[in-house]
Amino acid sequence: ESEDFFESCTPRLDDTYRFYLNKVTGLDREYNSGALHIRDLLSPLFGTLKESVQFNYCFDIAWMVKQFPPEFRDRPVLIIHGDKREAKARLLQQAQPFPHVRFCQAKLDIAFGTHHTKMMLLWYEEGFRVIILTSNLIRADWYQKTQGMWMSPLFPRLPEGSRPSAGESPTFFKRDLLEYLASYRAPELEEWIQRIKEHDLSETRVYLVASTPGRYVGPDMERWGHLRLRKLLHEHTNPIPGEERWPVIGQFSSIGSMGADKTKWLAGEFQRTLTTLGKSSLHPSPPIHLLYPSVEDVRLSLEGFPAGGSLPYSIQTAQKQLWLHSYFHRWKADRSGRSHAMPHIKTYMRVSPDFTQLAWFLITSANLSKAAWGALEKNNSQVMVRSYELGVLYVPSAFDMKTFPIDETPFPVSSSTSGFPVPFDLPPTSYSPKDQPWIWNISYSQEPDTHGNIWVPS
Ligand SMILES: O=C(O)c1cnc2c(S(=O)(=O)O)cccc2c1O
């Protein structure tokens, strides 16, 4: 059957978790075995493309078109973006030479909201595939950064006349994806909602964790953002003896305003979510490790200081929350050969005290920000979400396991392990007293970066 054909001749991919890193230019080949470039994702080896949708934040349309193989380069592409006014005009102008590229502007009616969601809907002759990822559609995001993705199986078409609810997965991924797409209330997405209804998504083993802008009350509060994550952890994980010693890890590439102290959001509602395990009413305070690159990590990276152009932590925000930086750990990823490939991936997880097991793992577009995850308001009777975000949650119960063993040597990829390929080194490395978090709008001119340059933002 076509899936076997494609799986057999696609690059040898571990397809237990379907979690992949982007290829990084300049690494030993072993560290890119099992990693994927955008041209791999769009290759005929994964399907005979008919049409696609690209949800993203930042686009280089001419570069994107070139990533499709020649035989698919004129297939219709729908771009879902959040640009308005002049930015929208510039984006549409980029596609002037490409009549097969169309646009849909996502509604952003709440201030400071952005369309961060990164997803590919790929409609093939053979069926349908979904990819949820962290990379923008620009060359720099696919060159020398650490990025990740979840790639769905090939979803076959349902037999004619199947009920729309057919093809549902044990994780209700089909219902949840359709509800997310419906939340755009965009006419251009109607035909895609219909197409997905006609396919069998039953092999999906991840839960969708999405954010869509709005103010939510009552049961709607648990549909999006961190309260959605809390609900999934409550329902689909189990309490662990000694769970107060199981650290939480948050890893991200940008940081919003967290308030004057940790009780305002991070150690309050957000920590309550990240420490949820099953229906235990305990509210443990396990260690929380936050991974965000230091100035030295950026200076010594493959890209050098320009890597910091995608780590937009501003001095205006940082100076209001110096308390946050005591949680920070460096970006160190020798296990994937990516210690010098700055992270644009975002991951959150709960690990065992000896860092050999996972209680759950999330890859998402969501950075450490209230805009992305949502914040409770009105005496906790309402939650406000500003941005579109999208990620997938792995829980052991969806893989008939109690916990995920961690694969400490994920590269070169090998089909033998059943371990989860956590992309960075565990345990995390705390900042040294001299380390400072990378801030993108101040100067660094004391020591040159790997390219011999200094950083003087305009
Ligand atoms: O991937 C994204 O969704 C995303 C969003 N925003 C970014 C910004 S900024 O809009 O916050 O200034 C600055 C640099 C990189 C960014 C980025 O990579």
PDBQT file of the ligand as one rigid body, heavy atoms in Angstrom, charges set to zero:
ROOT
HETATM    1  O1  LIG A 501       9.039  32.568  14.623  1.00  0.00    +0.000 OA
HETATM    2  C1  LIG A 501       8.295  33.461  15.087  1.00  0.00    +0.000 C 
HETATM    3  O2  LIG A 501       7.079  33.311  15.257  1.00  0.00    +0.000 OA
HETATM    4  C2  LIG A 501       8.878  34.799  15.421  1.00  0.00    +0.000 A 
HETATM    5  C3  LIG A 501       8.068  35.832  15.890  1.00  0.00    +0.000 A 
HETATM    6  N1  LIG A 501       8.535  37.048  16.166  1.00  0.00    +0.000 NA
HETATM    7  C4  LIG A 501       9.861  37.312  15.986  1.00  0.00    +0.000 A 
HETATM    8  C5  LIG A 501      10.377  38.600  16.261  1.00  0.00    +0.000 A 
HETATM    9  S1  LIG A 501       9.334  39.829  16.879  1.00  0.00    +0.000 S 
HETATM   10  O3  LIG A 501       8.114  39.862  16.088  1.00  0.00    +0.000 OA
HETATM   11  O4  LIG A 501       9.000  39.448  18.255  1.00  0.00    +0.000 OA
HETATM   12  O5  LIG A 501      10.054  41.125  16.828  1.00  0.00    +0.000 OA
HETATM   13  C6  LIG A 501      11.705  38.899  16.072  1.00  0.00    +0.000 A 
HETATM   14  C7  LIG A 501      12.568  37.905  15.600  1.00  0.00    +0.000 A 
HETATM   15  C8  LIG A 501      12.109  36.636  15.314  1.00  0.00    +0.000 A 
HETATM   16  C9  LIG A 501      10.751  36.330  15.507  1.00  0.00    +0.000 A 
HETATM   17  C10 LIG A 501      10.227  35.028  15.230  1.00  0.00    +0.000 A 
HETATM   18  O6  LIG A 501      11.044  34.044  14.785  1.00  0.00    +0.000 OA
ENDROOT
TORSDOF 0
